[in-house]
């Protein structure tokens, strides 16, 4: 098992720096509500989860640094070059190492290795941060035997001061028990906001830049769903005569319409009325509003944010066989490998510091 540095964190005069936005919204209103966001994030995370962990011993420090540089910004050419120098840089550790056993089998009692890697990718892709909490037995405090994912929407770094980094972590639902920095691996996307509240110690969520796209996409799906449920009609039904409906009569008519006309089960339903009624159409249909076209545009924007090609997600104008083949290859180098590299570097720095 890897070893961690014995960092002792002070908890005097703690200042907690929370997320600069409600990070939980990216989970609740994007991943759990928007089919496009879920499809993209789960596609990348599923590929990350497939990669096995391997343990190497560095033989040549210079070649190893070159290898890391080539794999940190992967392209077809850089990966080919990295593969050529890999054997010079390091050699694979033989035998069943305890660290590999944990990372490739069961990271804790409730989560296997694939689920762990999947969760790591999902949290960083959605919230900009992944937090991993290590647990060690009392007899061997420097050797983790279990790894647990901390929910990033409820996890907050505790700043050591302006430009001094992080000294501990705290959970919203366990505020009186901060977690030592040494027991947490935190890797994140870069956050350029270096204001006085130190928000840069929390990664920027990719969806922060696409929040309006997600909002519009959600609205488009909701609008088209309501249009289907209401038969595509939006308007006002009124008494087309001299009589004027009372509030009670109007409410009864509305209830009758809701029961007999709305919903997919009442599509093209014919109903009877006891008086002459008029119809005033208001608003526009989803077609007139361009909602369907907007949903495709939003899909492409979300794909751009996550560095994948929309051909992988049923873009109607981008689905030739050649496009699909190239899109799959590009997704590996542009989206999957960067997530794997970030996880690899975080675990190396934390579990096997050199």
VMD Tcl script that draws the C-alpha trace (Angstrom):
set ca {
  {0.00 0.00 0.00}
  {1.18 3.50 -0.66}
  {2.23 5.84 2.10}
  {1.15 9.38 2.79}
  {3.04 12.24 4.33}
  {2.28 12.87 7.99}
  {0.70 16.29 7.74}
  {-0.66 17.73 10.99}
  {-3.42 20.28 10.34}
  {-4.32 23.05 12.76}
  {-8.00 23.83 13.23}
  {-7.62 27.11 15.10}
  {-9.47 30.11 13.62}
  {-10.83 28.07 10.76}
  {-12.29 29.90 7.80}
  {-14.52 27.78 5.60}
  {-14.68 28.67 1.95}
  {-17.72 27.19 0.27}
  {-18.56 26.88 -3.35}
  {-18.91 30.11 -5.28}
  {-22.23 28.76 -6.60}
  {-24.64 26.09 -5.47}
  {-22.69 23.13 -6.82}
  {-25.56 20.82 -5.99}
  {-27.60 22.42 -8.78}
  {-25.26 20.92 -11.36}
  {-26.21 17.50 -10.04}
  {-29.92 18.08 -9.41}
  {-30.81 20.23 -12.42}
  {-28.29 18.94 -14.95}
  {-27.14 15.35 -14.35}
  {-30.43 14.22 -12.80}
  {-32.75 16.25 -15.03}
  {-31.12 16.83 -18.42}
  {-30.78 13.80 -20.68}
  {-27.96 15.34 -22.71}
  {-25.81 16.16 -19.67}
  {-26.38 12.71 -18.22}
  {-25.54 11.02 -21.54}
  {-22.30 12.94 -22.02}
  {-21.03 12.64 -18.45}
  {-21.95 8.96 -18.11}
  {-20.30 8.20 -21.48}
  {-16.98 9.65 -20.33}
  {-17.22 8.18 -16.82}
  {-18.00 4.69 -18.13}
  {-14.84 4.75 -20.23}
  {-12.79 5.96 -17.26}
  {-14.19 3.13 -15.13}
  {-12.92 0.51 -17.59}
  {-9.22 1.36 -17.19}
  {-7.31 -0.93 -14.78}
  {-4.77 0.44 -12.33}
  {-1.16 -0.61 -12.82}
  {1.85 -0.07 -10.57}
  {5.27 0.85 -11.94}
  {8.70 1.50 -10.49}
  {10.49 4.49 -11.99}
  {13.87 3.63 -13.51}
  {14.76 6.86 -15.30}
  {13.49 10.11 -13.78}
  {14.13 12.17 -16.89}
  {12.32 9.71 -19.14}
  {9.50 9.46 -16.61}
  {8.97 13.24 -16.58}
  {8.88 13.15 -20.37}
  {6.34 10.31 -20.24}
  {4.09 12.25 -17.87}
  {4.27 15.35 -20.06}
  {3.32 13.37 -23.16}
  {0.35 11.70 -21.47}
  {-0.89 14.86 -19.76}
  {-1.98 16.42 -23.06}
  {-2.75 13.32 -25.12}
  {-2.83 13.23 -28.89}
  {-2.31 10.29 -31.21}
  {1.29 11.33 -31.80}
  {2.07 12.04 -28.13}
  {0.63 8.71 -27.01}
  {2.72 6.84 -29.57}
  {5.83 8.65 -28.36}
  {4.93 7.97 -24.72}
  {4.55 4.27 -25.42}
  {8.03 4.21 -26.94}
  {9.73 5.68 -23.87}
  {7.59 3.93 -21.25}
  {9.87 0.89 -20.92}
  {12.86 3.18 -20.49}
  {11.11 5.29 -17.88}
  {9.68 2.56 -15.66}
  {9.06 -1.12 -15.15}
  {5.88 -2.83 -13.99}
  {5.88 -4.07 -10.38}
  {5.38 -7.83 -10.26}
  {3.12 -9.63 -7.81}
  {-0.15 -8.79 -6.06}
  {0.59 -5.45 -4.45}
  {-1.94 -4.41 -1.74}
  {-2.44 -1.03 -3.41}
  {-3.31 -2.63 -6.75}
  {-5.57 -5.13 -5.05}
  {-7.61 -2.29 -3.58}
  {-7.67 -0.10 -6.71}
  {-8.62 -2.95 -9.03}
  {-11.07 -4.83 -6.82}
  {-12.83 -3.28 -3.83}
  {-11.98 0.22 -2.60}
  {-14.37 -0.13 0.35}
  {-17.09 -2.48 1.53}
  {-19.79 -0.81 -0.55}
  {-17.96 0.24 -3.72}
  {-15.90 -1.73 -6.21}
  {-13.08 -0.30 -8.27}
  {-15.17 0.40 -11.38}
  {-17.81 2.24 -9.37}
  {-15.06 4.23 -7.65}
  {-13.47 5.40 -10.91}
  {-16.90 6.14 -12.38}
  {-17.81 8.29 -9.37}
  {-14.47 10.12 -9.45}
  {-15.05 11.12 -13.07}
  {-18.70 12.08 -12.57}
  {-18.00 14.39 -9.64}
  {-15.17 16.27 -11.36}
  {-17.06 16.55 -14.65}
  {-20.16 17.89 -12.89}
  {-18.79 19.95 -10.02}
  {-15.17 20.57 -10.97}
  {-13.92 18.68 -7.90}
  {-13.31 15.12 -6.74}
  {-12.61 14.42 -3.06}
  {-11.35 10.99 -1.93}
  {-11.19 10.17 1.79}
  {-8.71 7.52 2.88}
  {-9.15 5.34 5.97}
  {-6.22 3.66 7.71}
  {-6.13 1.20 10.63}
  {-4.83 2.52 13.96}
  {-1.94 0.08 13.86}
  {-0.80 1.40 10.45}
  {-1.88 5.05 10.24}
  {0.19 5.65 7.10}
  {-1.45 2.90 5.05}
  {-4.94 3.35 3.65}
  {-7.06 0.22 3.45}
  {-10.26 1.89 2.22}
  {-11.04 4.82 -0.06}
  {-14.37 6.65 0.01}
  {-15.75 9.32 -2.31}
  {-16.83 12.48 -0.51}
  {-19.87 14.17 -2.11}
  {-18.36 17.30 -3.63}
  {-21.59 19.30 -3.31}
  {-21.31 18.98 0.48}
  {-17.51 19.11 0.88}
  {-15.65 22.35 1.60}
  {-11.90 23.01 1.79}
  {-10.72 24.95 4.83}
  {-8.25 27.59 3.74}
  {-4.93 28.00 5.54}
  {-4.95 31.67 4.52}
  {-4.61 33.81 1.43}
  {-2.44 31.95 -1.11}
  {-1.57 29.31 1.50}
  {-3.73 26.53 0.13}
  {-5.88 24.09 2.08}
  {-5.30 22.73 5.58}
  {-8.38 20.54 6.06}
  {-11.80 19.62 4.67}
  {-15.26 19.80 6.20}
  {-18.61 18.22 5.33}
  {-21.85 20.18 5.58}
  {-23.48 17.39 7.57}
  {-20.52 16.88 9.92}
  {-19.21 20.38 10.54}
  {-17.63 19.62 13.92}
  {-15.27 16.97 12.59}
  {-12.91 18.41 9.98}
  {-10.88 15.90 7.99}
  {-7.09 16.18 7.94}
  {-5.70 17.28 4.60}
  {-3.42 14.24 4.65}
  {-6.45 11.96 4.56}
  {-8.02 13.56 1.48}
  {-7.03 13.53 -2.17}
  {-8.59 16.55 -3.86}
  {-8.15 17.07 -7.57}
  {-10.01 19.69 -9.52}
  {-10.29 21.82 -12.61}
  {-8.46 25.12 -12.59}
  {-10.40 28.06 -11.17}
  {-9.04 31.46 -12.26}
  {-11.00 33.36 -9.58}
  {-8.36 34.57 -7.11}
  {-10.53 37.02 -5.18}
  {-10.18 37.65 -1.45}
  {-12.47 34.76 -0.52}
  {-10.04 32.23 -2.01}
  {-12.53 30.54 -4.37}
  {-9.59 29.23 -6.41}
  {-9.11 26.41 -3.89}
  {-12.35 24.94 -5.25}
  {-12.36 23.83 -8.88}
  {-14.62 25.47 -11.44}
  {-17.45 23.27 -12.65}
  {-17.50 22.96 -16.47}
  {-21.25 23.51 -16.38}
  {-20.73 26.90 -14.76}
  {-19.81 28.22 -18.19}
  {-22.79 26.40 -19.70}
  {-25.41 27.16 -17.06}
  {-27.55 29.14 -19.51}
  {-27.31 26.31 -22.03}
  {-28.54 23.79 -19.46}
  {-31.36 26.12 -18.40}
  {-32.46 26.63 -21.99}
  {-32.19 22.93 -22.74}
  {-34.28 22.03 -19.68}
  {-36.87 24.62 -20.68}
  {-36.94 23.23 -24.21}
  {-37.58 19.69 -23.00}
  {-40.26 20.88 -20.57}
  {-41.97 23.01 -23.22}
  {-42.04 20.22 -25.78}
  {-43.36 17.79 -23.14}
  {-46.17 20.16 -22.18}
  {-46.98 20.69 -25.86}
  {-47.32 16.93 -26.34}
  {-49.47 16.62 -23.23}
  {-51.76 19.45 -24.34}
  {-51.99 18.36 -27.97}
  {-49.77 21.22 -29.06}
  {-52.34 23.88 -28.18}
  {-51.90 26.83 -25.86}
  {-54.67 29.35 -25.52}
  {-57.81 30.63 -23.81}
  {-61.22 28.95 -24.05}
  {-64.07 31.39 -23.48}
  {-67.87 31.72 -23.63}
  {-68.62 32.94 -27.17}
  {-71.96 34.59 -26.51}
  {-73.75 37.08 -24.34}
  {-73.54 35.01 -21.18}
  {-70.65 35.57 -18.81}
  {-69.26 32.70 -16.78}
  {-69.02 33.12 -13.06}
  {-65.80 32.25 -11.29}
  {-67.32 28.96 -10.17}
  {-68.51 28.09 -13.68}
  {-65.12 28.98 -15.11}
  {-63.34 26.75 -12.60}
  {-65.71 23.87 -13.37}
  {-65.09 24.32 -17.11}
  {-61.33 24.36 -16.52}
  {-61.53 21.16 -14.47}
  {-63.62 19.54 -17.22}
  {-61.07 20.53 -19.87}
  {-58.17 19.28 -17.76}
  {-59.89 15.94 -17.30}
  {-61.18 15.44 -20.83}
  {-58.65 17.18 -23.10}
  {-55.19 17.33 -21.56}
  {-52.69 14.49 -21.41}
  {-51.63 12.00 -24.09}
  {-54.61 9.75 -23.34}
  {-56.98 12.48 -24.52}
  {-55.17 13.31 -27.77}
  {-57.73 14.16 -30.53}
  {-60.51 13.61 -27.98}
  {-63.95 15.00 -28.91}
  {-65.88 16.55 -26.03}
  {-69.39 17.96 -25.69}
  {-70.16 21.50 -24.56}
  {-73.45 22.98 -23.35}
  {-72.86 26.38 -24.96}
  {-70.95 28.02 -27.76}
  {-67.29 28.41 -26.91}
  {-64.54 30.43 -28.52}
  {-60.78 29.80 -28.66}
  {-58.00 32.38 -28.53}
  {-54.62 30.87 -29.33}
  {-51.68 32.38 -27.49}
  {-48.00 31.61 -27.70}
  {-46.36 29.55 -30.40}
  {-45.93 25.86 -31.05}
  {-42.59 24.13 -30.37}
  {-41.99 24.10 -34.13}
  {-42.69 27.83 -34.43}
  {-40.42 28.57 -31.50}
  {-37.65 26.43 -32.98}
  {-37.43 24.37 -29.79}
  {-36.38 21.17 -31.54}
  {-33.60 22.97 -33.42}
  {-32.56 24.71 -30.21}
  {-32.25 21.37 -28.41}
  {-29.80 20.17 -31.06}
  {-27.81 23.40 -30.73}
  {-27.75 23.00 -26.95}
  {-26.54 19.41 -27.30}
  {-23.64 20.59 -29.43}
  {-22.76 23.32 -26.93}
  {-22.73 20.82 -24.06}
  {-20.58 18.45 -26.10}
  {-18.12 21.29 -26.67}
  {-17.93 21.95 -22.93}
  {-17.04 18.31 -22.25}
  {-14.77 17.94 -25.32}
  {-16.76 15.23 -27.10}
  {-18.32 15.11 -30.56}
  {-22.11 15.42 -30.80}
  {-22.10 12.56 -33.32}
  {-21.88 10.23 -30.32}
  {-25.17 11.54 -28.96}
  {-27.52 11.28 -31.94}
  {-26.90 14.66 -33.54}
  {-29.14 14.26 -36.63}
  {-26.74 16.16 -38.91}
  {-23.55 14.47 -37.80}
  {-24.10 10.72 -37.84}
  {-22.17 9.18 -40.73}
  {-20.15 6.06 -40.03}
  {-16.83 7.84 -40.53}
  {-17.89 10.63 -38.21}
  {-18.81 8.12 -35.53}
  {-15.49 6.30 -35.81}
  {-13.49 9.50 -35.55}
  {-15.71 10.80 -32.75}
  {-15.09 7.71 -30.63}
  {-11.32 8.03 -31.06}
  {-11.37 11.74 -30.31}
  {-13.46 11.20 -27.17}
  {-10.77 8.93 -25.74}
  {-7.92 11.39 -26.27}
  {-9.84 14.61 -25.61}
  {-12.18 13.62 -22.76}
  {-11.43 10.21 -21.23}
  {-7.64 10.25 -20.98}
  {-7.49 13.70 -19.34}
  {-9.80 12.41 -16.58}
  {-7.71 9.27 -16.15}
  {-4.51 11.32 -16.08}
  {-5.91 13.63 -13.40}
  {-6.97 10.65 -11.26}
  {-3.61 8.93 -11.81}
  {-1.62 12.00 -10.79}
  {-3.79 12.63 -7.72}
  {-3.43 9.05 -6.48}
  {0.31 9.00 -7.18}
  {0.89 12.21 -5.25}
  {-1.28 11.04 -2.37}
  {-0.67 7.29 -2.06}
  {2.87 6.87 -3.37}
  {4.62 10.24 -2.97}
  {8.15 10.17 -4.24}
}
mol new
graphics top color blue
foreach p $ca { graphics top sphere $p radius 0.5 }
foreach p [lrange $ca 0 end-1] q [lrange $ca 1 end] { graphics top cylinder $p $q radius 0.2 }
display resetview
